[in-house]
Amino acid sequence: MVIAIVTILTLTSVGLFGLLVVTAHRRQVKLSGREFGIGIGIGAVTDFLDTLGIGSFVTTTAIFQATHYLKDERKLPGTLNTGHAIPTAVEALFFVTTVKVEAWTLISLVLAAAIGAVLGSEVMVKLNQRRIQLIMAGALVVTAILMAAKLAGWISLLGIANHATSLRGWPLAIGIVGNFILGLLMSAGVGLYAPCMVMVYFLGLTPIAAFPIMMLSCALLMPSSALNFIRRDRVDYRGLFGIILGGIIGVVLAATVVKSLSLTAISWLIVCVSLWTAQSLWRAVVRTRSGMSTN
């Protein structure tokens, strides 16, 4: 099974990269320059933290908001899913080859998330900027709450006595439905890691089993949803290839150099950044609404 997963991840990553290059060339997007360098920095930091279980969507959204890097926020979900898809595939390769989860459980939950992402991306490409800002603000608040619960030890308590590496019957059915919903939300920019971890613990799986499930889910659902975003022109290509390259570098560094690094302080900082970014998005929605009412 591992060989099949590695093959699928490699093919989807190569295919997505080729599609991005062709699309960027067709739109006459510059693939190098200042934006490429900034993108490398963004990708390296965010995917470094992503590999350590913190997630990349919150940190990337915060950087985009603070620097006004993204010109059109309607393209935020598409840029997040597209830019982090290939680095996340590299992450999945590390965890799938080192952590054992029963094949049927892993495949069922991962496919459910991928299908949910495809359907969710169809909805997201039809939304206007104000609604996307509202969704992202809510997603960041939920993510911050879940991260805080994890740091406080509440989530870990759910899985402290769990030893199972497979699901059967109703727990498997609940897991499939749950990951399908998380796939839907992922296309809207809601990070999958923390809620997937909570679900896995509730279903009785051993805590370490959460990592290959959530990493592989993201690695397959992000290219799936990226296709819709690319097709509907909901991706910002400025610096995108830098984000991909920097993300791969960040993943390799996190997986091979700093496995024992304590990230508690950084995680609490990101909780605060999430809430600050959510507030910034909410203020943008209010300003847009005020502007519409005065016209």
Secondary structure, 3 states (H helix, E strand, C coil): CHHHHHHHHHHHHHHHHHHHHHHHHHCCCCCCCHHHHHHHHHHHHHHHHHHCCCCCHHHHHHHHHHHCCCCCHHHHHHHHHHHCHHHHHHHHHHHHCCCCCCHHHHHHHHHHHHHHHHHHHHHHCCCCHHHHHHHHHHHHHHHHHHHHHHHCCHHHHHCCCCCECCCCHHHHHHHHHHHHHHHHHHCCCCCCHHHHHHHHHHHCECHHHHHHHHHHHHHHHHHHHHHHHHHCCCCCCCCHHHHHHHHHHHHHHHHHCCCCCCCHHHHHHHHHHHHHHHHHHHHHHHHHHHHHHHC
